[in-house]
Amino acid sequence: MKILIQGGRVIDPATNFDEVCDVAVAAGRIMFIKNIPADFEPKRVLDASGCIVAPGLIDLAVRLREPGHEHEGMLESEMAAAAAGGVSSVVCPPDTEPVLDEPGLVEMLKIRSEKLHQSRVFPLGALTRNLEGEILTEMVQLTEAGCVGFSQAEVPLGNTQVMQRALQYASTFGYSVWLRPQELYLGRGVAASGPLATRMGLSGVPVIAETIALHVIFELMRSTGARVHLCRLSSAAGVELVRQAKRDGLDVTCDVSINSLHLTENDIGYFDSRARLNPPLRQPRDRDALRAGLADGTIDVLVSDHTPVDADAKVLPFAEAEPGATGVELLLSLALKWSQDSGVSLSHALGVLTHQPARVLGAALGTLQASMGQLVPGGVADLCIFDPQAEWQVTPDALHSQGKHTPFSGYALPGKVRYTLVGGYIAYENESA
């Protein structure tokens, strides 16, 4: 379909383009930006006056909950939530049931998601069979089936020898390994270690659970030459270690969740299970360091860490509640809020949601690599059109996700998505936004 997007402020962080102009889309591609030929005859005209026209957002941490956890989220509901949040592409971890450790499971997920004609889905394959940390998966076959990297999800890999072999194998074939830095035994608590957790009687996760894991990962990277993406940093000490690793030339990227970027352990309140998260919320100094790291480029990407949880699993004592929160619909708004609070430019705030995650995915994007996360003539027409002045309140009824639990419930947030285009197809529209 030919679509003309009129009168919007077009921002492409990858090329530093920022101008009020029109965008023409046809055959799933961006045909023209700014100079639209007189003979271009659109079938649909989208009025973007007062709105930002940006590349479609790319969220590197979205649990779709299928297969195996349909009571917490259906593929249809979570893909609809992503589109409603302006997210045109999602990366999903392998901790489904069954685990994504077989090519057939990956292919089935890809086929099902493509039939929905909403966000693109890029699965991560399991690094070890059934995520048990013992036997490596068939990475070549999983890559051929559509996996963009390999991960242990939330399951720490305690066997350093297995990790070494995994990084060696991945390095040989140019695959990336996605790891959440958490030491197996120290990371078994439910809140950040400190006076607050002690007063509340909650088992703690010390910062060294993250830093010890980082030291191990970096040493193995040095010996294997592997490329690693670190998932959801949570501490000031972790940010500093990543900063030094990048100075040393290691091929490492990392992300932070919207939860850790905005919240602290104080948001647990009176044992509010909506704030039961992995990694746990830490002290204000950690949050401030994460914000600074995202601003200066030490942290590459902002993610939603979208993990819809069933109501029955949340309405429990804090330590027994299932960790996780819905977030994919909040990603854009919380990036805008961070921009406003921290004085970071709008372009930079959009960059950590668009071309930066595309850079992390790199060659795994295949033919999409050259244009994902940016707006260029001839590039794929994945776009997010949103009103930056609109404000909305986070309530269960406002969320498309099957998961309704978030620590941001009740917040008034900036930015409302008007349209989401995926491959030139309008996957979401809300003209009243």
Number of C-alpha atoms within 10 A of each C-alpha: 13 19 23 23 21 19 20 23 20 24 22 23 24 19 11 11 15 15 15 19 18 21 23 25 28 21 14 19 22 24 21 20 16 14 10 14 9 6 6 15 12 15 10 12 13 18 16 24 15 14 24 24 31 27 34 32 32 29 28 28 25 26 26 28 25 19 18 14 17 13 14 21 23 20 20 17 16 28 29 23 25 32 30 28 29 35 33 31 27 24 22 24 26 25 24 20 12 14 19 30 26 19 19 13 17 23 18 13 19 18 11 13 18 13 8 14 15 26 30 22 23 24 27 29 35 31 32 24 18 21 24 15 19 16 14 19 20 16 24 14 14 25 19 12 19 20 28 24 26 29 26 24 22 17 16 20 25 16 11 13 12 17 21 19 15 22 25 19 17 23 18 12 11 16 23 25 25 25 24 24 26 26 22 15 11 15 23 14 18 22 29 24 20 17 10 16 19 13 8 11 11 18 17 20 25 21 21 16 18 23 23 15 20 23 16 15 20 20 14 19 20 14 11 18 18 26 18 26 21 20 24 26 26 28 27 22 17 24 24 16 16 24 17 13 20 14 10 10 9 18 16 21 23 24 27 26 24 23 27 26 26 20 20 20 21 14 17 21 9 9 15 16 25 24 28 26 22 22 27 25 28 24 20 18 12 23 22 19 19 28 22 18 20 23 20 13 15 22 24 24 29 30 27 26 26 29 25 28 25 20 16 10 14 21 14 14 12 20 16 13 21 21 21 25 27 26 31 31 26 26 26 30 22 23 26 21 18 20 19 14 10 13 10 19 14 15 17 21 23 26 26 26 26 28 26 25 26 27 18 20 20 16 16 20 18 10 10 14 16 16 22 28 33 27 29 21 16 14 21 29 29 33 26 26 26 26 20 16 13 13 14 16 14 19 15 15 9 11 21 20 29 24 25 22 24 25 21 22 13 12 11 13 19 20 24 25 27 24 25 32 26 26 24 21 21 17 23 23 16 12 11 7 14
